[in-house]
Amino acid sequence: MRKIRTGDEVLVTSGRNKGQRGRVRQNLIDRDRVVVENVNIVKKHLKRGRARQAGIVEMEAPLHVSKVMLICPNCGEASRVGVRPDANGKNERYCKKCEKTIPRPE
């Protein structure tokens, strides 16, 4: 089970973007990385394509998942995430600070 999912709000804990918050736009599970909205903006040089012009484009680069912390929707603080079985036996995520279940992101 993934502790950070697409749609979660996260806080960057280290690097040049430390302290920035944003929603997870994309979860690259095979590379252990996440793309966060308006965080880790880099400039990319693009060649001319069929439907686009050549030039320098600003885009969001992926961050390693260990550099972000989930912001609990219940208590509003950045906290670690645990996994435990629920009443039906399925795994659920929970906040380690307030011990409440973290709902699935929309």
KAQUI-V798364 format. One record per backbone hydrogen bond with DSSP energy under -1.0 kcal/mol. CO is the residue of the C=O (numbers start at 1). NH is the residue of the N-H. Records with the same first field share a line. If there is no record, write none. Layout:
BEGIN
CO=NH  NH
END
This chain:
BEGIN
5=8
8=24
9=71
10=22
11=69
12=19
15=18
17=20
20=12
22=10
23=37
24=7
26=35
27=29
28=33
29=32
32=65
33=28
34=63
35=25  26
36=39
40=61
42=59
44=57
46=55
52=49
55=46
57=44
59=42
63=34
64=67
65=68
67=13
69=11
70=79
72=76
77=72
80=96
82=94
84=92
86=89
90=86
92=84
93=102
94=82
95=99
100=95
END
